[in-house]
Amino acid sequence: MSELKFKTNINCDSCIKSVKPFLDEVVGEDNWKVDTSDEKKILTVTTTEDEDDVVEAVTDAGFKIQKLDN
């Protein structure tokens, strides 16, 4: 498993609820979290999936996402 980090515009609990079904389907429940207190709204994902799958899930949910270097 690898840990991936992304900058997003997921900035509130309502946004997290909106993206939850998309991320849960791709990486599984409890394998991701968003730090809404960080100005970059960091999404941390622990997964064996490809980072492109995570990016697609978040953009399908209507949010912006950008890969960060770990």
Secondary structure, DSSP 8 states (H G I E B T S, - for coil): -EEEEEEE---SHHHHHHHHHHHHHHH-TTSEEEETTSTT-EEEEEESS-HHHHHHHHHHTT--EEEE--
